[in-house]
């Protein structure tokens, strides 16, 4: 894999990168960090950041953070850092979440990470998005809320609705 992840073909590199993430091969996290820093192919770099978020390896975090003030996808970075959900990434997540000019999908990912860190305002944002009947990304909001609370999640509309009902019930119970 060490040879293939630097193969001249971006298709081969992306396959190796994705394998590391899907199989959560923690021992190969340094290879992902190298790809994040040195990858020329945008798709491969994107996949490396995603895989690093799945691994949550400390060795990859500096490479991800170096991309924050570049033109790399804020959504992908917010998604990866939300997976980390540590005090080290809180300032970055907070910056995206508090910026009303950020697209909803970036703020949602940032809120997810902040919610895992106990930020009630972020959980409230996710809740409001989930409870808005015509809201965008209700699936992702339900997934985030379930992750934050340790509830099971299934990628199905009926589960989104049952999560919304559970949130409503929790609100009533807490008032």
N, C-alpha and C positions, 0 to 999 in steps of 0.2 A: 504493500500500500504506500510505503514511503516513496517508491519509485513512481507509481501511478499518479500520485497526487501532484506531481510536478511534470507529468507527461505533456508533450507539446499540444496534444488535443484537448481543447476545453471540455469536450464531451466526456472524455476519460476522467479529467480532473473533477468535473462536477459530480460524476458518478461516485468517485471515491469520497468526496466531501460529504455528499448526501448519505452515503453508507456510514460514515463516522457518526453523523448526527442521528440517523434513524436507529442504529444499533447501540448508540450511546457509548462509543468506544473511548472512554475517558483517557486511556493511555496515549491516544493519538491527538489529544487536544493541542499539543505544541505544533502539530502539522496544520491544524486549523488556524492557529494564531499566525503562522507564517503565511498562509494563503490570504488571510485578511489583510496583512501588511503588503504582501508582494504580488497579489493576483492582479493581472491585467484585464481579465475577462469579467465584466460586470456581473453576469449571471453567476459565475463561480464565486465571486466575492460575496454576493448576496447569499448564496447557499452556505458559504462558510460562516457568515454572521448568524444566520438562522441556526446552523448546527451548533455553533458555540453557545448560543442561547439555550439550546436543549441540554447541553452538557453542563452549563453554568460553571465552567472551569476558570479558576483565578488566572491561569496562564493566558487565556484569551481576552480577558477584560480590558487590559491596556490597549490592545489593538482595536477593540470595538470603540472604546472611548476616544481614540485618536480620530475616528471617523465622524464624531458628533458635529464638529464645526466645518465639515466639508459638504459637498453636494450629494453625498450618499443619502439614500432614502431614510428620512426621519422615521417613517413608519416602521421599517425593518429594524432600525436601531432601537426604537421604543419597544418593539416587540421583544427583541433580545434582552434588553435591560430589564423589562418587566419580568422576564423569566428569572433573571438573577435576583431581583427584589431584595437588594442589600442596602445598607446605609451608604455604601460607596456610590451607588447609582441613584440614590434619592434626589440629589440636586438636579440631575439631568432629567429625570422623570418629572420632577416638580416644574422645571422650566418649561417643558412641553405642555404639561397639563394646564398650567396657569396662563399660557399664551393663547388667548381667544382667537388669534389669527391662524393657529395651527389647524390643519384639517381634522375633522371629527375622528377619523380613524387613528391619527397619531395621539390625540388627546385620550381616546379610549384605551389604547395600549398603555399610555403613561398612567392613566387612572388605575388600570389593572395592577400594575406594579406597585403603585402607591397604596392601593387597597390592601395588597398583601403585606405592606409595611404598617398597616393600621390607620391609614389616613381616612377618616370618616368622610371628608368632603369628596374624596375620590370615589368612595363607595356610593355616596349619594348621587354623584354624576352618573355612574353606571346604572344605578337603580332607576333614576329618572328616564334614562335612555331606554331601559328595558320596559318600563311601564307605559311608555308612549306608544299607543297602538300602531301608529304609522311610522314609528321611529326607524331610523336606519341602523342596521347592524345589531338588531335585537338578539340574534343568535350569539354574536361575540360578547355582548353584554351579559347574557345569561351564562355563557361559558365562564366569563371572568368572575361573576358573582359566585357561581358554584365553586370555582377554584379557591376564591378567597375564603369562603365559608367551609370548605371541605365537603361540599355536597356532591353527589354524583351528577354527571352531565352526559347527556346523549344528544347527538347532532340531529335533532328532529323537532319540527315545529311544535308538536304536542309537548315536548319537554321544555321548550322555551316558555310556553304558556303555563306549564305546571311550576316552573321556576318563578315566573311572575306572580303566580298565586301564592307561592310559598313566601315570597318577599312581602306581599301585601299582608299575609297572616302574621308574619314576624313584626311588621310595623304596628299592627293592631295590638299584638301581645305586649309590645314594648311601650305602649302609650298609656 
